[in-house]
Amino acid sequence: MAAAVILPPDLFLAGINDSKKLSKVRREELFKQIVTNEEIHYSVGLIEHEEIDRINIYQATVQAMLLAVAGLEEQPDYLLVDGLKLTHPKIPAEKIIRGDQRSQSIAAASIIAKVTRD
């Protein structure tokens, strides 16, 4: 499971952080704020467990991320990726270590992926 999020440049979501550092209640509150805000574009990519077994977890993660990006209503100019080198055929990407602690869009994607998965 992976998610992609495009936040408006002037939007700040208080309390957004690495989904693993948030309580379940707070994660779900932020999830609702994110998915109900019409200014925020998001998408989820899901790879089934049979495919994970076939291609391995790393390749499945890459595929889920590419699916999430492909599902966005509008394509971003640049991708910020949490801890993983992602090669997109058309969009430049940057790997950010601990990205969900350093980027609101990565943290928002982390929350969407975790709540959707759970």
C-alpha positions as a Markdown table, in Angstrom:
| # | Residue | x | y | z |
|---|---|---|---|---|
| 1 | Met | 0.0 | 0.0 | 0.0 |
| 2 | Ala | 1.3 | 3.4 | -0.9 |
| 3 | Ala | -0.3 | 6.8 | -1.2 |
| 4 | Ala | 0.5 | 10.0 | -3.1 |
| 5 | Val | -0.6 | 13.5 | -2.0 |
| 6 | Ile | -0.5 | 16.9 | -3.5 |
| 7 | Leu | -1.0 | 19.7 | -1.0 |
| 8 | Pro | -1.7 | 23.3 | -1.9 |
| 9 | Pro | 1.5 | 25.4 | -1.2 |
| 10 | Asp | -0.3 | 27.6 | 1.3 |
| 11 | Leu | -1.9 | 24.8 | 3.3 |
| 12 | Phe | -0.6 | 23.8 | 6.8 |
| 13 | Leu | -2.1 | 20.9 | 8.6 |
| 14 | Ala | -1.4 | 21.2 | 12.3 |
| 15 | Gly | -0.2 | 18.0 | 13.9 |
| 16 | Ile | 0.6 | 16.1 | 10.8 |
| 17 | Asn | 3.6 | 13.8 | 11.2 |
| 18 | Asp | 4.9 | 10.3 | 10.6 |
| 19 | Ser | 1.8 | 8.1 | 10.8 |
| 20 | Lys | 3.7 | 5.7 | 13.2 |
| 21 | Lys | 4.2 | 8.5 | 15.7 |
| 22 | Leu | 0.5 | 9.4 | 15.9 |
| 23 | Ser | -2.2 | 7.7 | 18.0 |
| 24 | Lys | -4.8 | 5.8 | 16.1 |
| 25 | Val | -7.4 | 8.4 | 17.0 |
| 26 | Arg | -5.2 | 11.3 | 15.9 |
| 27 | Arg | -4.3 | 9.5 | 12.7 |
| 28 | Glu | -7.9 | 9.0 | 11.8 |
| 29 | Glu | -8.8 | 12.6 | 12.6 |
| 30 | Leu | -6.0 | 13.8 | 10.2 |
| 31 | Phe | -7.1 | 11.2 | 7.6 |
| 32 | Lys | -10.6 | 12.8 | 7.6 |
| 33 | Gln | -9.1 | 16.3 | 7.3 |
| 34 | Ile | -7.0 | 15.3 | 4.4 |
| 35 | Val | -9.5 | 13.3 | 2.4 |
| 36 | Thr | -12.4 | 15.7 | 2.8 |
| 37 | Asn | -10.4 | 18.8 | 1.8 |
| 38 | Glu | -11.2 | 19.5 | -1.8 |
| 39 | Glu | -7.9 | 21.3 | -2.3 |
| 40 | Ile | -5.9 | 18.2 | -1.6 |
| 41 | His | -5.3 | 15.6 | -4.3 |
| 42 | Tyr | -4.5 | 12.1 | -3.2 |
| 43 | Ser | -4.4 | 8.6 | -4.6 |
| 44 | Val | -3.7 | 5.1 | -3.2 |
| 45 | Gly | -1.8 | 2.3 | -4.9 |
| 46 | Leu | -2.3 | -1.3 | -3.7 |
| 47 | Ile | -0.4 | -4.4 | -4.7 |
| 48 | Glu | -2.0 | -7.7 | -3.6 |
| 49 | His | 0.0 | -10.2 | -1.5 |
| 50 | Glu | 0.2 | -12.7 | -4.4 |
| 51 | Glu | 2.0 | -10.1 | -6.5 |
| 52 | Ile | 4.3 | -9.2 | -3.5 |
| 53 | Asp | 5.2 | -12.9 | -3.2 |
| 54 | Arg | 5.9 | -13.0 | -7.0 |
| 55 | Ile | 8.0 | -9.9 | -7.4 |
| 56 | Asn | 9.3 | -9.2 | -3.8 |
| 57 | Ile | 8.4 | -6.5 | -1.3 |
| 58 | Tyr | 10.8 | -3.8 | -2.7 |
| 59 | Gln | 9.4 | -4.1 | -6.3 |
| 60 | Ala | 5.9 | -4.2 | -4.9 |
| 61 | Thr | 6.5 | -1.0 | -3.0 |
| 62 | Val | 7.8 | 0.7 | -6.1 |
| 63 | Gln | 4.8 | -0.5 | -8.1 |
| 64 | Ala | 2.4 | 0.7 | -5.5 |
| 65 | Met | 4.0 | 4.1 | -5.5 |
| 66 | Leu | 3.8 | 4.3 | -9.2 |
| 67 | Leu | 0.2 | 3.3 | -9.1 |
| 68 | Ala | -0.5 | 6.0 | -6.5 |
| 69 | Val | 1.1 | 8.7 | -8.6 |
| 70 | Ala | -0.7 | 7.5 | -11.8 |
| 71 | Gly | -4.0 | 7.8 | -9.9 |
| 72 | Leu | -3.7 | 11.5 | -9.1 |
| 73 | Glu | -6.1 | 13.8 | -10.8 |
| 74 | Glu | -3.3 | 16.0 | -11.8 |
| 75 | Gln | 0.3 | 14.9 | -12.3 |
| 76 | Pro | 2.9 | 16.6 | -10.1 |
| 77 | Asp | 6.0 | 18.3 | -11.4 |
| 78 | Tyr | 8.3 | 16.6 | -8.9 |
| 79 | Leu | 8.0 | 13.7 | -6.5 |
| 80 | Leu | 9.2 | 13.6 | -2.9 |
| 81 | Val | 9.6 | 9.9 | -1.9 |
| 82 | Asp | 10.0 | 8.7 | 1.6 |
| 83 | Gly | 13.3 | 6.7 | 1.9 |
| 84 | Leu | 13.1 | 5.0 | -1.5 |
| 85 | Lys | 14.7 | 5.8 | -4.8 |
| 86 | Leu | 11.8 | 5.9 | -7.3 |
| 87 | Thr | 12.3 | 6.1 | -11.0 |
| 88 | His | 9.3 | 7.5 | -12.7 |
| 89 | Pro | 9.2 | 7.5 | -16.5 |
| 90 | Lys | 8.2 | 11.2 | -16.7 |
| 91 | Ile | 8.5 | 12.9 | -13.3 |
| 92 | Pro | 11.8 | 13.6 | -11.5 |
| 93 | Ala | 11.9 | 12.2 | -8.0 |
| 94 | Glu | 13.9 | 12.8 | -4.9 |
| 95 | Lys | 14.5 | 10.3 | -2.1 |
| 96 | Ile | 14.1 | 11.8 | 1.3 |
| 97 | Ile | 15.3 | 9.9 | 4.4 |
| 98 | Arg | 12.7 | 10.2 | 7.2 |
| 99 | Gly | 10.5 | 12.1 | 4.7 |
| 100 | Asp | 7.3 | 11.7 | 6.7 |
| 101 | Gln | 9.0 | 13.8 | 9.4 |
| 102 | Arg | 10.3 | 16.4 | 7.0 |
| 103 | Ser | 7.5 | 16.9 | 4.4 |
| 104 | Gln | 3.8 | 17.5 | 5.0 |
| 105 | Ser | 2.9 | 15.8 | 1.7 |
| 106 | Ile | 4.9 | 12.7 | 2.6 |
| 107 | Ala | 3.4 | 12.6 | 6.1 |
| 108 | Ala | -0.1 | 13.0 | 4.7 |
| 109 | Ala | 0.6 | 10.1 | 2.3 |
| 110 | Ser | 1.8 | 8.1 | 5.2 |
| 111 | Ile | -1.4 | 8.7 | 7.1 |
| 112 | Ile | -3.6 | 7.9 | 4.1 |
| 113 | Ala | -1.8 | 4.7 | 3.4 |
| 114 | Lys | -1.8 | 3.5 | 7.0 |
| 115 | Val | -5.4 | 4.3 | 7.7 |
| 116 | Thr | -6.5 | 2.8 | 4.4 |
| 117 | Arg | -4.5 | -0.3 | 5.0 |
| 118 | Asp | -5.7 | -0.7 | 8.6 |
